[in-house]
Amino acid sequence: QSICILESILCSGILNAHDDVLTSHLSRHEGDWKWISRTVCLLVEATGMIQLSRSKSEDERIADTARVELAAKSRLEVKHPFWKEHLPLEKDRNVMKEIAEELQTMAQDLGQAREKESISPTLQPMLLQALLVTSGNVKSVDNLFASKVKKSENENISEVLACVKAKKWLEIRMMEKHRQVVLSPSTLVTGGMRLWDYSKEMLKVFEQFFNDRKDNSKVIELALTSCLEMADGESALKILEACLNDGLDDSNISRTPNASLQSTLNLLETVGQAIVVRVINLERRPDRLASFLAQAAHSNLLVVRAVMDFGKDTTTSPEKTLKNNQFCHAFDGGNGRPAEIETRLAQRLGCSTQEEQEELSQLVQSHWRPNDLQVFDSEAPASLDETRISPSEKACALSHIASWKGVIKSLEWMASSESSSMQNDSSSSIFRNPSHWRQKFQISGYARGPPLFPENEGMSPAPVCIILEDDAILVDRFADRLQAILEELPRDFHFLSIGYSRPKTAPLIPFSSEISIPSCIWYLTGYIVSLEGCRYLLKQLPVRGPVDSWIGLGMFRNWDNMYGHDMGVGMSKNNKNKSGTTSSTTAEGKKTTISKKDLRKLFKFRAFCATVPLCSQKVGIGNGSNNNNSGRNWRQRDTDIVYSGNSIR
């Protein structure tokens, strides 16, 4: 909120240029000016209070900016004193209290104003939303939403939507506070409703209207808009399924849709354009999910839970797959003794007998050798002894494996359809193929870079899915950065990390302006996978050790050869130089290169990474941390994972 911008609008003549439009509008809605002036008055006063506080900041840049804003406020009070009629300026008045009182009055008066047509239906929710956000009172927003959504009449839709949008921005405002929860090894309980609580409530309203009324287009649009604002991809997909099953089929779409249906279709298309990300989240950590959702809402993403229960599943129907075994919480390796946790994990996999429980070792081996990491971890034990993987490491690995299986479910279904029609973003094509909305609601985009291997020439852009852990911290302009990567990502890739850390002895090999080839990375904070990539990873099972180290060593195997030696992979000195087309900077600052032809020979696991990561992970103090291993902080980032490698010296 900038008072300078408001001043420029009021004093620059912009409004005068549209006097005819304003006069025409205000003649139809005589009460609009009263509502506008009251709201602007409150917003200016509240913003002035904030800027007055900032003007006392020790940071001169913040203080100077605040002084400029306060000067603009003083000039406006002289040139446009209309708000003085509503709120006389008193030195000791409580502006925020008056805003709260005004909100209560407006919430009561708006309904009457609407009935008397003294305020336009377009302006009403805008003013209410502005006051709700300015008040900063989350509880008031929650209470108003709860009271309006229960009535579920069409006339309450605008107020409900104002609450939804205000909630989104209040959650975004608290994003830094939310991020502190990732440092806690236990759940931080917070009061009030969360973002998905809003969209789930709107889903209930949608289901009620959808089952009971014929004309439910406004409720459909409100429910879809709520999902988009609240970053709720799961509820959006349920609404889509209901719409498709109710008659949005080829026969209906082939006819010219009426205005109501056309509006619904346009909104479905808008929601379908959002980037869908899959998040791994423990059921006992709703605080982490709330933290991530605030970021997702800010970046206009849709979120679904990544994990799919895959034990004993024989479902082939995509509709049944969505209902029965997708969008689950992560496997939990905490809260219990190791034997109890092992039994719980096996039961969730559908393994009840001893023989079936042994199948678990085909997914994640019970023991591993920490010495395998010595090439990248200088503090890895010299002993070749094996150690038992910790329950939390096993649960983490199973969560990622189940996420890959979920991606395969989605992308195999897509592969069975005509790819050309799926990638055509024109609305007419989508209207003729409504089932493709399901596909749009489950992918993150398409890898559009030229294929790496000649045999894949002519390959269509490959649909991709993004998997993120719930403690990922996204960069600004995440969506724009992602699109730049996807434009360069070879469409025959397997895996691309967007959130990682890199050992000092694991150089990156430049590939394009946005993408590099890693020789080893730590962490699975965030990554992009393709259908072939998930199939490749499942073929490499079982996982040995922490799943991120297992994937990192899979990358290293591409470079465990003369090319890797020349590039300094696993070394810090005595690196040689080699000519070619793909280069790496060694620890000594030398450039080494490799031709694309040779790269194809080495590239079994087609793993890439964003040269500049798109997300990060805060360092925490893990449950299994050892204070005597201060150099092992790279294994103490995730507070829910106990690193088993410290058990061997």
Secondary structure, 3 states (H helix, E strand, C coil): CCHHHHHHHHHCCCCHHHHHHHHHHHHHCCCHHHHHHHHHHHHHHHHHHHHHHHCCCCCHHHHHHHHHHHHHHHHHHHHCHHHHHCCCCCCCCCHHHHHHHHHHHHHHHHHHHHHCCCCCCCHHHHHHHHHHHHHCCHHHHHHHHHHHHHHCCHHHHHHHHHHHHHHHHHHHHCHHHHHHHHHCCCCCCCCCCCHHHHHHHHHHHHHHHHHHCCCCHHHHHHHHHHHHHCCEHHHHHHHHHHHHHHCCCHHHHHCCCCHHHHHHHHHHHHHHCCEEEEEECCCCCHHHHHHHHHHHHHCCEEEEECECCCCCCCCCCHHHHHHHCCCECCCCCCCCCHHHHHHHHHHHCCCCCHHHHHHHHHCECCEECHHHHCCCCCCCCCCCCCEECCHHHHHHHHHHHHHHHHHHHHHHHHHCCCHHHHHCCCHHHHHHCCCHHHHHCCCCEEECECCCCHHHCCCCCEEEEEEEECCEEECCCHHHHHHHHHHHCECCCCEEEEEEECCCCCCEEECCCCEEEECCCEEEEEEEECHHHHHHHHHCCCECCCHHHHHHHHHHHCCCCHHHHHCCCCCCCCCCCCCCCEEEECCCCCEEEECHHHHHHHCCCCEEEECCCCEEECCCCCCCCCCCCHHHHHHCCCCCCCCHHHHCC
